[in-house]
Amino acid sequence: IRLMSEDAIIKKFMYVNRKSPYGTIYALESLEVVLITAAFDQEVSLTFTDDGVYQLMKDQKTDGIGMKNFSSTYAALGDYEIKKIFIDKESLEERGLVLSDLQELVWEDEDEDYAEKSSINLVSRADLSKIMNEQDIVMSF
């Protein structure tokens, strides 16, 4: 039996969210998979691009469509050590949105007396492509 160190089995997972938050199951399923993966101590990052940027909009109201609003669950990402959330700058601009239209997502830095730090990184598509190439596994929803 070959034993591997704990570091050797940790993978870098990136989940790419491309769909709007409601109307399909993709956004909710992605969020559930992300939380499960992170619970197993894997390095997880998320990308929001195309209509996926709508998933992080503030003050979502779903009463009119008869679906449960799950957007508040994104606030728990920091508790799962998910510190890298990438927002496609061009996708925001194409939809007439700015960063302040999105929820604030933070994590607590133990090394700095649990100071809250932003998890959100606004990046260009070119930079996002480079970041994706650095991942072990990329899953698109």
N, C-alpha and C positions, 0 to 999 in steps of 0.2 A: 504494500500500500504506500503510495506516494503522498506525503503530507505537504500541504501548501501553507505558506504564512497567511495570516488574515489579510494583509495588504494585497496579496496576490489575487484574491477573489473579488475584491471590490471593483466594480465596473462604473464607468461614467455613462449614465443614462440621460438622454435628452428627449423630452416629450415636446412635440411641436403641435400647437393648437391652432388650427386654421379655420375652424367653423364657428359660427355665431353660437351663443350660449343656449339658445332654445330653438325648438323645431326639429332637432335630432338628438340622439343620445350621446354624440361624440364628446361634447364638453364635459358632461357629468362623468362619463366612463373614463375619460382621460384623468380627471381629478382623482377618481377612486384608485386608478392604477398608480398614479404618482404617489399617493399617500401610502399605498401598500408597499411599493418599491422602497420608499424612504424608510419605512418601518423596519426593513431588513438591512439597514445601515449601508445602503448603496449611495453613491454620489449622484444626486438628481438635480437636473436643471430643467427649466421650462422655457419655451419660446412661444410667444403670441404673435402671430402674423396673419395677414389677410383679414377675414372677418373674425378671426380668433381674438383680435384686440378688444372686441365688444365683451368678451368674457370678464374682463377686469373693470368694466364701467362701474362708477359709483352709483348708488341709489337705484338699483334695478327694481322695477316693479313688474310683477308677473301675474297679478290678479286677473287681468283681462285675457290672458291666454290659458288660464287653468293649469299652470305648471308651478311646482314648488321652486322658489328662489333659492338657489344653492350658492350664490355668489359670496356670501359671508364666510363660507368654508375656506376660501383662499387665504383668509387671515391666519389660518392655522398652519400654513406652509412653513413659517419660521420655527414653529414648535417641532417640526419634523426635520430640522436642520437643512431645509431647502433655502439656500441663500442666493441662488443664481437664477433670476427671472429676466429673460431677455425680451424686450419689446421692439418689434420691427418699426423703426422710425418712419419709413415710407408708408407702411400700412396705416399708421395713425394719421399721417398727413393726407393720404388719399381719401380718408373717411371724415376729414374735417375735425379731427380730434387732436388734443394736446395731452401731454403727460398728466396734467392736473385733472383731467376728466376721469382718470383711473383711480382705483383704490390704492391706498398706501399699503405696501406690504413690507414688513420688517422682520428682522431676526435679532436675537439678543447675543451680544458678544461677551462671553464669559471672561475673556482676557481684559476687558475694559469695564469691569464692574457692571456687567449686564446692560451696557448701553445699547439702545435700539439703533439698528442701522438698516438702511433701505436695502431691499433685495432686488429692486428693479434697476435694470441696466437698459437704457435706450441706445440701440445700436442700428447702424445702417445695414442694408441687406448684404453688402459686400463683407462687412465684419461678421455678420451672422453666419455667412457661408463658411468663413474660416473657423468660427467657433464650433459649428456642426462637424467639421472635419476632424476636430480634436476629440470627439466623443467615441466611446466604444460602441454604443448602441443608440440609434435615433429612431424614435417611433412617432409617426404622424397620425393625428386624429382630426 
